[in-house]
Amino acid sequence: MNRALSVFLLVLLAFPAPPAAALNQTDEQVRQAIIQQSIASYPGNCPCPYNTASNGSRCGKRSAYSKPGGRAPLCFPEDVTDKMVADYRRANGAKAK
């Protein structure tokens, strides 16, 4: 299992969406929800390049996303696979759109 998928599964279990919210979401909305959950599960200030560091600057290449090895937060819609969207929907009682 690849690292991003492992992180996604941990996030999905830790932060399930309310079932009603998942029922009417488009794939893009589901992708954004998965990204938000992934970022929320990151313990530091810089999970993604576009986040802000504690000194107010952009995280950029200091982000966990930009560093090889270690944590692999999901930061962009293209990081979220169709399988992740389907798993999210299945875990939250929603049908694929």
C-alpha positions as CSV (number, residue, x, y, z in Angstrom):
1,M,0.0,0.0,0.0
2,N,1.5,3.4,-0.9
3,R,2.1,6.0,1.7
4,A,-0.6,8.5,0.5
5,L,-3.2,5.8,0.6
6,S,-2.2,4.7,4.1
7,V,-2.5,8.4,5.3
8,F,-5.9,8.7,3.6
9,L,-7.2,5.5,5.3
10,L,-6.0,6.8,8.7
11,V,-7.6,10.2,8.1
12,L,-10.9,8.5,6.9
13,L,-11.1,6.5,10.1
14,A,-10.2,9.4,12.4
15,F,-12.4,12.1,10.7
16,P,-15.5,10.5,9.1
17,A,-17.8,12.9,7.5
18,P,-21.4,13.2,8.8
19,P,-23.5,10.8,6.6
20,A,-25.9,13.5,5.5
21,A,-23.0,15.7,4.3
22,A,-21.6,12.9,2.1
23,L,-24.9,12.1,0.4
24,N,-25.2,15.2,-1.8
25,Q,-21.5,16.0,-2.4
26,T,-20.0,16.1,-5.9
27,D,-16.7,14.3,-6.5
28,E,-14.9,17.7,-6.2
29,Q,-16.5,18.4,-2.9
30,V,-15.5,14.9,-1.6
31,R,-11.9,15.5,-2.8
32,Q,-11.9,18.8,-0.9
33,A,-13.3,17.2,2.3
34,I,-10.6,14.5,2.1
35,I,-7.9,17.2,1.7
36,Q,-9.3,19.1,4.6
37,Q,-9.3,16.0,6.8
38,S,-5.8,15.2,5.8
39,I,-4.6,18.7,6.6
40,A,-6.5,18.6,9.9
41,S,-4.7,15.4,10.9
42,Y,-1.3,16.9,10.4
43,P,0.3,18.0,13.8
44,G,2.4,20.9,12.5
45,N,1.9,24.2,10.8
46,C,3.1,23.2,7.3
47,P,1.4,20.2,5.9
48,C,1.0,21.8,2.4
49,P,3.1,24.3,0.4
50,Y,0.2,26.9,0.4
51,N,-0.2,26.8,4.2
52,T,1.2,29.5,6.5
53,A,4.1,28.9,8.8
54,S,4.1,30.2,12.4
55,N,6.1,33.3,11.3
56,G,3.4,34.2,8.8
57,S,5.3,33.2,5.6
58,R,4.2,30.5,3.1
59,C,5.4,27.1,3.9
60,G,6.5,26.3,0.3
61,K,9.3,23.8,0.2
62,R,9.4,23.5,4.0
63,S,6.0,21.8,3.9
64,A,5.6,18.1,4.7
65,Y,4.1,17.7,1.2
66,S,7.3,19.0,-0.4
67,K,9.7,16.8,1.6
68,P,10.3,13.2,0.5
69,G,9.8,10.5,3.2
70,G,7.8,10.9,6.4
71,R,4.3,12.2,6.3
72,A,2.4,12.6,3.0
73,P,-0.6,14.9,3.5
74,L,-3.1,15.2,0.7
75,C,-2.9,18.8,-0.5
76,F,-4.3,19.0,-4.0
77,P,-7.3,17.5,-5.8
78,E,-5.0,15.5,-8.0
79,D,-3.6,13.8,-4.9
80,V,-7.0,12.2,-4.2
81,T,-7.6,9.2,-6.3
82,D,-11.0,8.0,-7.6
83,K,-10.7,5.0,-5.3
84,M,-10.3,7.4,-2.3
85,V,-13.5,9.2,-3.3
86,A,-15.3,5.9,-3.7
87,D,-14.0,4.7,-0.3
88,Y,-15.1,8.0,1.3
89,R,-18.6,7.6,-0.1
90,R,-18.8,4.0,1.0
91,A,-17.6,4.8,4.5
92,N,-20.1,7.6,4.8
93,G,-23.1,5.8,3.4
94,A,-23.3,7.7,0.1
95,K,-23.6,6.5,-3.4
96,A,-21.2,7.4,-6.2
97,K,-22.3,10.3,-8.4
